[in-house]
Amino acid sequence: MAQNSSCRKRPNILITGTPGTGKTTTAAALAEVTELHHINVGDFANEENLTNGWDDTFDSYYINEDLVCDALENLMEEGGNIVDHHACDFFPECCFDRVVVLQTDSSVLYDRFIKRGYSDHKLASNTECQIFQVLLEEVKENYPDDIVIILKSDSLEDITKNVETLTSWISNWSPVV
């Protein structure tokens, strides 16, 4: 999956963060305002049968990351995508023009996990992931600093502000030449 943003007419954005930080809500709202294509990787993998079975511990499918990248290749080359997923290290750097890391206060996140009915193991694992900023570190290791933005996502007001911030960025985006 090798492409150059100079070939794209519209940017590709990755929205990542610990489960429960508002990735899907933010991506859907941003897609509605900008008319970019929202791709929820978990849903996409399930719809396209790009999974390798079920994980009973986390109550979710194992996503075959290589198959997902292969299936998304043409869409990413065209541009105009908002990709929403908690993991990001398997996507090639060249796929994205902006990488957004959503962060939520641990107490707010914990309450969201409880409302979702997470198992004790899944709740503890995801809370630790946020506290230790695992996904932020993953982003820093895999993407250049100049395309990364960290946004607070504790409330609907934060999400609205984040959508406005990203919409402004999209309006001003131009391909790298």
Salt bridges, closest charged atoms under 4 A:
ASP84 OD2 - HIS38 NE2 2.97
ASP97 OD1 - ARG8 NH2 2.95
